Amino acid sequence: MQLHSDAHKETYDALADEYESRVEDLIPITSEAMDYFASYLKPGGRVLDIGCAVGIAMSILNQKGFKTTGIEISPKMARFAKERNPDSDVIVGDFTQMRFDEKFDGALAFAFIHLFPKKEVGQIFVKIKSILNPGGVALFSTTVSAESKEGWYEKEDFNRKKKRFRKYWMEKELEKALTQVGFKVLGVKKFVDPIGKTWMDFIVQNI
């Protein structure tokens, strides 16, 4: 997992400024997804945003009255997230290696799980399950793929052509992986982002 984490840190540090420049374009689709997520969350609950990037989702959830903590492997991304969310904790670190002493009512994995090989994702699901309170919910968001594949791909929708590991998930494949670790699937909703990608957002519960 360390190989992928090191590559992600380098890639997303390099892309942080471009991510920040796209915030206004990303707010509408992120708001729609957070409305969906919030409908399953305990009012005022604590939420961990895993791979929080520049903190857009955190900001929206904070405005809805939730208490957010972010964790982000890219220091540059994390700096933007903290500036956007000064009253929230933003941890600079690798979620896969981090120890958490507290539990959360919700966990947000928005464009996160597809950064790891399928053989490693089960461990990540188990860890996310372990940091949720009983009955807590998580949102897993990734693009819909017609085929299951993985490898090192460039982020073609960015000006800087940086490679990072990418797993492309089919809907039923991801649903099966989530239920295999003991999550209960509560719902799935699809969204189309500003550049035309279709995302699937799974809401699951820790039972």
Beta strands, then each sheet from edge to edge (+ up, - down):
strand 1: 46-50
strand 2: 67-72
strand 3: 89-92
strand 4: 104-110
strand 5: 132-143
strand 6: 149-154
strand 7: 163-168
strand 8: 183-192
strand 9: 198-206
sheet 1: 3+ 2+ 1+ 4+ 5+ 9- 8+
sheet 2: 6+ 7-
end
